[in-house]
């Protein structure tokens, strides 16, 4: 899928004299040789950057005096509708309410992801819009008459000169792996919110923007019964799968969980040809998931390939940092090798299908414990989502715990929720899903379009409107799988080794949950965590992290004398924690330790 980005400057700008841009293009071409990089200057003092591959889904049209560029998960282009939209765009008459009305008229019924960019060469107007969930991360900067807008975080960071992270945002990114409530850790650079539509008047340096975050939170609907509502969900899911795969040659990323098997069944029911693929990482850390995926492939009667990934190298980290600038943490760099292998094994395939989102829409996301006040909300949020103890990261950044707490409580107050339980649910939907998950999907799109029917907006609204009481212990999801295919409901879930059609499922799952909460299990987990952890990349990451600590710019953000930086304490960190910490150090040092010329295996 293409990444389209645009920079418009208030002052004169010359591409040939921009050394930073030249270095960016050279680095991008070296690390991702399969990409085509195109630069142009459609408006005065502007730079349009389009990054594409042979699998690009990019529609370009000329409508009257407008140049239109559309990136979309489907090939929809309603030219009469878009022509009407563009005819209504007259800057003196438009404000935020008028833009909202235009979005509702034009895009409210669009089910799939898109990013629209339209440029008027005569008037200097720039119109842009995105879908109801902002499925494609789009970064926006607008200050002092300069606007930078686009899909590529590296380009947007460079052209906006956003080099200085906010300490609180970066601490939150280290705690959670993403910044709740924001798309980046840079104060002036953020992502578009759901249902965004904007108009930039280049001659005046003026931005008019409208958004509607409530589109992410459909209202509950208690009508009907669980069976008819579930059948409706099955119909919408199969319809969404069919729409996404029209004229495509999809690859199904098959795991041992519930989400990808549901997608496999929908493909079968629609008689859609596909190839199923499961990856096995170099250290075989997900052996159980692989074994279950083999059983699922048999149940689905699917052509199935098991790909064994190569061990990560410093080059993997370089590619990952270049691609996402630390917004996607460096520990997932091994997945870039998975995408490269997919292209090698299936050169004719045009799309990667995943079950992303199923774990956010189909289970009950309400907390298991009662939450009655701010303190209890924060304790539960940290216990189930933070990757580090909050006090540790606050000490590392010399921040007050109260500042982190206040930020998260202010964010929770923006959700349309009337209880702490609902606020927690919406946090998972908007932050864990809308930040961590969406950025992860976008990482894959540098090689292949990556899509999921779970985030089809019609299905999304229908699934979230189902009462949470019907979703407890996966009641709705298990019925959903039975309706899709009894065969896949008979295969265990790798997450708990229970079959979805298991007799007494709810009682067994409740017993497992209670067992996990027991003091004996918690003590065992604590004892295990305090032991030294070993994995292949550990020594290199630790030594690289300690080297980066000597960088003077890092000491302005981090307490370099904190006990965590002792090697014996770093060795007690999990793989995820150590990678998050290394990502933070790389952000502060602009990735200088990720040497693109180094392709040595870990020592």
C-alpha positions in Angstrom: 0.0 0.0 0.0 1.2 3.5 -0.8 2.2 6.1 1.8 1.2 9.6 0.6 2.6 12.6 2.5 2.6 16.3 1.8 4.6 19.3 3.2 3.7 22.9 2.5 6.0 25.6 3.7 5.3 29.2 4.5 8.7 30.2 3.2 10.5 29.5 0.0 11.7 25.9 -0.2 14.0 24.2 -2.7 14.2 20.4 -2.8 17.6 20.3 -4.3 19.1 22.2 -1.3 17.4 20.1 1.4 20.2 17.9 2.6 18.0 16.2 5.2 15.5 15.1 2.6 18.2 13.8 0.4 19.7 11.7 3.3 16.2 10.5 4.2 15.5 9.3 0.6 18.9 7.6 0.4 18.4 5.8 3.7 14.9 4.7 2.7 16.1 3.4 -0.7 18.9 1.4 0.9 16.8 -0.2 3.6 13.7 -0.9 1.5 14.9 -1.5 -2.1 11.5 -2.9 -3.2 9.9 0.6 -2.8 9.4 3.3 -5.4 10.0 6.8 -4.0 8.5 9.7 -5.9 8.8 13.4 -5.1 7.0 16.3 -6.7 6.0 19.9 -6.0 2.3 20.3 -6.9 1.9 23.7 -5.1 4.2 26.6 -4.4 6.8 25.7 -1.8 5.5 22.2 -1.4 6.8 18.6 -1.4 4.5 15.7 -2.2 6.1 12.3 -1.3 4.6 9.1 -2.5 6.1 5.8 -1.4 4.8 2.7 -3.2 5.4 -0.9 -4.3 4.0 -3.2 -6.9 1.1 -4.0 -4.6 0.1 -0.3 -4.3 -3.5 0.6 -4.0 -3.5 4.2 -5.0 -6.1 6.0 -7.1 -5.2 9.3 -8.7 -7.8 11.4 -10.6 -8.1 14.9 -11.9 -11.5 16.4 -11.1 -11.9 19.9 -12.5 -9.1 22.0 -10.9 -8.4 19.4 -8.2 -5.7 16.7 -8.2 -7.1 13.8 -6.1 -5.1 11.0 -4.4 -6.9 8.2 -2.6 -5.4 5.4 -0.5 -8.0 2.8 0.3 -8.4 -0.8 1.4 -10.9 -1.3 -1.5 -11.0 0.2 -4.9 -14.0 2.5 -4.2 -14.1 5.8 -5.9 -17.5 7.4 -6.3 -16.4 10.2 -8.6 -19.8 12.0 -8.8 -19.9 12.0 -5.0 -16.3 13.3 -4.7 -16.9 15.9 -7.4 -19.8 17.2 -5.5 -17.7 17.3 -2.3 -14.9 19.3 -4.0 -17.4 21.7 -5.6 -18.5 22.6 -2.1 -15.0 23.5 -0.9 -14.8 27.3 -0.9 -12.6 28.5 1.9 -14.4 31.8 2.9 -17.7 29.9 3.4 -16.3 26.9 5.3 -15.8 26.4 9.0 -15.6 23.3 11.1 -19.4 22.7 11.2 -19.6 22.8 7.4 -16.7 20.4 7.1 -18.4 18.0 9.5 -21.6 18.1 7.4 -19.5 17.4 4.2 -17.9 14.4 5.8 -21.2 13.0 6.9 -22.7 13.4 3.5 -19.7 11.9 1.7 -18.1 9.3 3.9 -20.4 8.2 6.7 -21.4 5.1 4.8 -17.9 4.0 3.8 -17.0 0.8 5.6 -13.3 0.4 4.9 -10.1 2.4 5.6 -9.1 5.3 3.4 -7.1 8.5 3.3 -8.1 11.1 0.8 -5.9 14.0 -0.2 -7.0 16.6 -2.8 -4.9 19.6 -4.0 -6.2 22.6 -5.9 -3.3 24.0 -8.0 -5.2 27.2 -8.8 -6.4 28.2 -5.3 -3.8 26.5 -3.1 -6.5 24.7 -1.1 -5.7 21.3 0.3 -8.6 19.0 1.4 -8.0 15.8 3.3 -10.2 13.2 5.0 -10.0 9.8 6.7 -12.4 7.0 7.6 -14.5 6.7 10.8 -11.8 4.8 12.7 -8.6 6.3 11.2 -7.5 2.8 10.3 -4.6 4.3 8.4 -2.4 6.4 10.7 -2.1 9.9 9.2 0.3 12.4 10.9 -0.4 16.1 11.1 1.7 19.1 12.0 0.5 22.7 11.5 2.4 25.6 13.0 3.5 29.1 11.7 1.9 28.6 8.3 3.7 25.3 7.7 1.6 22.1 7.3 2.9 18.6 7.1 0.4 15.8 6.6 0.9 12.2 5.6 1.2 8.6 6.1 4.9 8.3 6.6 6.1 9.3 10.2 9.7 9.6 9.1 8.9 12.1 6.4 6.5 14.0 8.6 9.0 14.2 11.5 11.7 15.4 9.1 9.6 18.1 7.3 8.0 19.4 10.5 11.4 19.5 12.3 9.8 17.7 15.2 12.9 16.4 17.0 12.2 17.0 20.6 9.9 14.5 22.3 7.8 15.5 25.3 9.1 13.8 28.4 5.7 12.8 29.7 4.6 11.4 26.4 7.8 9.4 26.0 7.4 8.0 29.5 3.9 6.9 28.7 5.2 5.3 25.5 7.8 3.4 27.6 5.1 2.3 30.1 2.5 1.1 27.6 4.3 0.7 24.3 2.2 3.5 22.9 1.1 7.0 24.0 -2.5 6.8 25.2 -4.6 9.6 23.6 -1.9 10.6 21.0 -0.3 9.3 17.9 3.3 10.4 18.7 5.5 11.5 21.5 6.2 14.9 19.7 4.0 17.7 21.1 3.2 19.4 17.7 2.9 16.1 15.7 -0.2 14.0 16.2 -2.4 11.6 14.2 -5.8 12.4 12.8 -8.7 11.5 14.9 -11.7 9.4 13.8 -13.8 10.8 11.0 -11.3 13.7 10.4 -11.8 16.2 7.5 -9.6 19.2 7.1 -9.0 22.1 4.8 -5.7 23.9 4.6 -5.7 27.3 2.9 -2.0 27.5 1.8 -1.9 31.2 0.8 -3.1 32.1 4.4 -1.4 29.3 6.3 -4.8 28.5 7.8 -6.1 25.1 8.8 -9.8 24.2 9.4 -10.2 20.8 11.0 -13.2 18.7 12.1 -13.2 15.3 13.8 -15.6 13.0 15.6 -14.0 10.7 18.2 -17.5 9.4 19.2 -17.6 7.4 15.9 -15.3 4.9 17.7 -17.8 4.3 20.5 -21.2 3.0 19.2 -24.1 3.0 21.7 -25.2 -0.4 23.1 -28.3 -2.0 21.8 -30.1 -4.6 23.9 -32.8 -5.5 21.4 -33.3 -9.0 20.1 -31.6 -12.1 21.5 -28.1 -13.4 21.3 -28.7 -15.9 18.6 -30.3 -13.6 16.0 -27.8 -10.8 16.8 -25.0 -13.4 16.4 -26.3 -14.5 13.0 -26.4 -10.9 11.9 -22.7 -10.5 12.9 -21.8 -13.7 10.9 -23.6 -12.2 7.8 -21.8 -8.9 8.2 -18.4 -10.6 8.8 -18.7 -12.8 5.7 -19.9 -9.7 3.7 -16.9 -7.7 4.9 -14.5 -10.5 4.0 -16.0 -10.8 0.5 -15.7 -7.0 -0.1 -12.1 -6.9 1.1 -11.0 -9.8 -1.1 -12.8 -8.9 -4.3 -10.3 -9.4 -7.2 -7.6 -10.1 -4.7 -5.2 -13.1 -4.0 -5.2 -13.1 -0.2 -2.8 -14.7 2.3 -4.4 -15.6 5.7 -2.1 -15.1 8.7 -3.2 -18.1 10.7 -2.4 -18.4 14.4 -3.7 -20.7 17.1 -6.1 -18.1 18.5 -9.8 -17.5 17.7 -9.6 -14.4 15.4 -7.8 -15.9 12.4 -9.8 -19.1 12.4 -13.0 -17.1 12.1 -11.6 -15.4 9.1 -10.5 -18.7 7.5 -14.1 -20.0 8.0 -15.5 -16.8 6.4 -13.2 -17.3 3.4 -14.3 -20.9 3.0 -18.0 -20.0 3.3 -17.5 -17.4 0.6 -15.6 -19.9 -1.6 -12.7 -17.4 -1.7 -9.4 -18.9 -2.7 -6.5 -18.1 -0.2 -3.2 -19.4 1.1 -2.8 -19.8 4.9 0.6 -19.0 6.5 1.9 -19.4 10.0 5.3 -18.1 11.1 7.7 -19.7 13.6 10.2 -17.3 15.0 13.9 -18.3 15.1 13.8 -19.1 18.8 10.4 -21.0 18.6 8.8 -19.0 21.4 5.3 -19.7 20.1 5.5 -23.4 19.7 2.0 -24.1 21.0 0.5 -21.5 18.7 2.2 -23.2 15.8 0.8 -26.6 16.8 -2.7 -25.3 17.1 -2.4 -23.6 13.7 -1.6 -26.9 12.1 -4.8 -28.4 13.5 -6.8 -25.4 12.3 -5.3 -25.6 8.8 -6.5 -29.2 8.7 -10.0 -28.2 10.0 -10.2 -25.5 7.4 -8.8 -27.8 4.6 -6.5 -24.9 3.7 -3.3 -24.9 1.8 -0.9 -24.1 4.6 2.7 -23.0 4.8 4.8 -22.8 7.9 7.6 -20.2 7.6 10.6 -20.2 9.9 11.9 -16.7 10.4 15.5 -15.7 10.5 17.1 -14.4 13.7 16.9 -10.6 14.0 20.0 -8.7 13.2 21.0 -5.1 13.8 19.8 -4.4 10.3 16.3 -5.6 11.3 16.3 -3.0 14.0 17.5 -0.3 11.6 14.7 -1.1 9.2 12.2 -1.1 12.0 13.3 2.3 13.3 13.5 3.8 9.9 10.0 2.7 9.2 8.2 3.8 12.4 10.7 6.0 14.3 10.0 4.1 17.5 6.2 4.4 17.4 6.2 0.7 16.8 8.6 -0.7 19.3 11.8 -2.4 18.0 11.0 -5.8 19.4 8.7 -6.6 16.5 11.4 -6.1 13.9 11.4 -9.9 13.2 8.0 -9.5 11.6 9.6 -7.6 8.7 11.4 -10.8 7.8 8.0 -12.5 7.8 6.7 -10.0 5.3 9.8 -10.4 3.1 9.3 -14.2 3.1 5.6 -13.8 2.2 6.6 -11.8 -0.9 9.1 -14.5 -1.8 6.8 -17.5 -1.3 3.7 -15.8 -2.8 4.8 -13.3 -5.4 1.3 -13.3 -7.0 -0.5 -12.5 -3.7 -1.9 -9.0 -3.3 -3.1 -8.8 0.3 -2.4 -10.1 3.8 -5.5 -10.9 5.8 -5.4 -11.0 9.6 -7.8 -11.4 12.5 -6.7 -8.2 14.1 -9.4 -6.6 16.1 -11.4 -9.7 17.0 -10.0 -9.8 20.5 -11.3 -6.2 21.0 -14.8 -6.5 19.5 -16.0 -10.0 20.4 -15.0 -10.7 24.1 -16.2 -8.6 27.1 -13.6 -5.9 27.7 -15.1 -4.8 31.0 -12.8 -5.2 34.0 -13.3 -8.3 36.2 -13.0 -6.3 39.4 -15.3 -3.5 40.6 -13.8 -0.1 40.1 -15.3 2.6 42.3 -12.9 5.5 42.2 -10.0 7.1 40.3 -7.4 5.3 42.3 -8.9 1.9 41.7 -9.2 2.7 38.0 -5.6 3.6 37.7 -4.4 0.5 39.7 -6.4 -1.8 37.4 -5.3 0.0 34.2 -1.6 -0.3 35.2 -1.9 -3.9 36.4 -3.4 -5.1 33.1 -1.7 -2.8 30.6 1.5 -1.3 31.8 4.7 -3.1 30.7 6.8 -1.6 33.6 6.0 -0.6 37.2 4.9 3.0 36.8 7.1 4.2 39.7 10.1 2.7 38.0 9.6 4.7 34.7 8.7 7.8 36.7 12.0 7.5 38.5 13.8 6.9 35.2 12.3 10.1 33.7 12.4 12.1 36.9 8.6 12.6 36.7 6.0 12.7 39.4 3.6 9.7 39.5 0.8 12.2 39.9 1.5 13.8 36.5 1.1 10.4 34.8 -2.0 9.6 36.8 -3.6 13.0 36.0 -2.9 12.6 32.3 -4.6 9.2 32.2 -7.6 10.4 34.2 -8.0 13.4 32.0 -8.0 11.1 29.0 -10.6 8.8 30.6 -12.9 11.8 31.1 -13.0 12.3 27.3 -14.6 8.9 26.7 -18.5 8.9 26.5 -18.7 6.6 29.5 -20.8 6.7 32.7 -18.7 4.3 34.8 -15.1 3.5 35.4 -15.7 0.0 33.9 -16.8 1.6 30.6 -13.9 4.0 30.7 -11.5 1.0 30.9 -13.3 -0.7 28.0 -13.0 2.4 25.9 -9.3 2.7 26.8 -8.7 -0.8 25.3 -10.7 0.1 22.2 -9.2 3.5 21.5 -5.7 3.2 22.8 -4.6 -0.4 22.9 -6.5 -1.1 19.7 -6.4 2.3 18.0 -2.7 2.9 18.8 -0.7 -0.3 19.2 -2.7 -2.4 16.8 -3.2 0.1 14.0 0.5 1.0 14.0 1.4 -2.7 13.9 -0.8 -3.3 10.9 0.7 -0.2 9.2 4.1 -1.7 9.6 3.1 -4.6 7.5 1.8 -2.4 4.7 5.3 -1.4 3.7 5.3 -4.8 1.9 1.7 -5.9 1.4 -1.7 -4.3 2.1 -2.8 -5.6 5.5 -6.5 -5.8 6.2 -9.0 -7.3 8.6 -12.8 -7.7 8.3 -13.2 -7.2 12.1 -12.7 -3.4 11.5 -15.2 -3.2 8.7 -17.2 -0.2 10.1 -20.6 -1.9 9.7 -19.3 -5.0 11.6 -17.5 -2.9 14.1 -20.6 -1.0 15.1 -22.8 -4.1 15.2 -20.3 -6.0 17.4 -19.8 -3.2 19.9 -23.5 -2.6 20.2 -24.0 -6.1 21.5 -24.5 -6.1 25.4 -21.3 -6.9 27.3 -23.3 -9.5 29.4 -23.6 -11.6 26.3 -19.9 -11.6 25.7 -18.7 -12.8 29.1 -16.6 -16.0 29.0 -16.7 -15.6 25.2 -20.3 -16.7 25.0 -21.0 -14.6 21.9 -17.7 -15.4 20.3 -18.1 -19.1 20.8 -21.5 -19.0 19.2 -20.2 -16.9 16.4 -17.5 -19.5 15.6 -20.1 -22.3 15.8 -22.3 -20.5 13.2 -19.3 -19.9 11.0 -18.0 -23.5 11.1 -18.4 -26.2 13.8 -15.1 -27.7 12.7 -13.0 -24.6 13.9 -15.0 -24.5 17.2 -13.7 -28.0 17.9 -10.0 -27.0 17.9 -8.5 -25.7 21.1 -7.6 -22.0 21.6 -3.8 -21.7 22.1 -4.4 -19.0 24.7 -6.1 -21.3 27.2 -6.2 -24.7 25.5 -10.0 -24.9 25.7 -12.1 -25.7 22.7 -14.8 -23.1 21.9 -17.4 -25.8 21.9 -16.2 -27.3 25.2 -19.0 -28.4 27.5 -18.8 -26.4 30.7 -16.6 -23.8 29.0 -17.7 -20.9 31.3 -17.2 -22.9 34.5 -13.7 -24.1 33.4 -12.7 -20.6 32.3 -13.9 -19.1 35.6 -11.9 -21.7 37.5 -8.8 -20.9 35.4 -9.2 -17.1 36.1 -9.5 -17.7 39.8 -6.5 -19.9 39.8 -4.4 -17.2 38.1 -5.4 -14.8 40.8 -4.3 -17.1 43.6 -1.5 -15.9 45.9 0.5 -19.0 45.2 0.5 -18.3 41.4 1.3 -14.6 41.9 4.3 -15.5 44.2 5.5 -18.0 41.6 5.3 -15.4 38.8 7.1 -12.9 41.0 9.9 -15.4 41.8 10.2 -16.4 38.1 10.3 -12.7 37.0 13.2 -12.0 39.4 15.3 -14.6 37.9 17.7 -13.7 35.0 16.0 -14.0 31.6 17.9 -15.2 28.6 17.2 -14.7 24.9 19.4 -14.4 21.8 19.4 -10.7 21.3 19.7 -9.8 25.0 23.5 -9.2 25.1 23.6 -6.9 22.1 20.6 -4.9 23.3 22.0 -4.5 26.8 25.5 -3.4 25.5 23.9 -1.1 22.9 21.7 0.5 25.6 24.6 1.1 28.0 26.6 2.7 25.1 23.7 5.0 24.3 23.5 6.1 27.9 26.7 8.0 27.3 25.0 10.2 24.8 24.6 13.6 26.4 21.2 14.3 24.9 19.8 11.3 26.7 20.8 12.6 30.1 18.5 15.6 29.6 15.6 13.1 29.6 16.6 10.1 31.7 18.2 9.6 35.0 21.3 7.8 33.9 22.2 6.9 37.5 19.0 5.0 38.0 19.5 1.5 39.4 17.7 0.0 36.4 20.8 0.7 34.2 22.9 -1.7 36.2 23.5 -4.7 33.9 22.3 -7.3 36.5 18.9 -5.4 36.6 18.7 -5.1 32.8 19.1 -8.9 32.7 15.9 -9.3 34.8 13.8 -7.5 32.2 11.6 -9.5 29.9 12.2 -9.4 26.2 9.4 -6.9 25.8 10.6 -4.7 28.5 14.2 -4.6 27.3 13.1 -3.9 23.7 10.8 -1.0 24.9 13.7 0.5 26.9 16.0 0.2 23.9 13.3 1.8 21.7 13.2 4.8 24.1 16.9 5.2 24.0 16.9 4.9 20.1 14.2 7.6 19.9 16.3 10.0 22.1 19.4 9.2 20.0 17.6 9.2 16.7 18.4 5.6 16.1 22.1 6.2 15.8 23.1 2.8 17.2 21.0 1.0 14.5 23.8 0.7 11.9 22.2 0.0 8.5 25.5 -1.5 7.3 25.6 -4.1 10.1 24.0 -7.4 9.3 25.8 -9.6 11.8 23.9 -12.1 13.9 23.8 -11.5 17.6 26.9 -12.6 19.4 
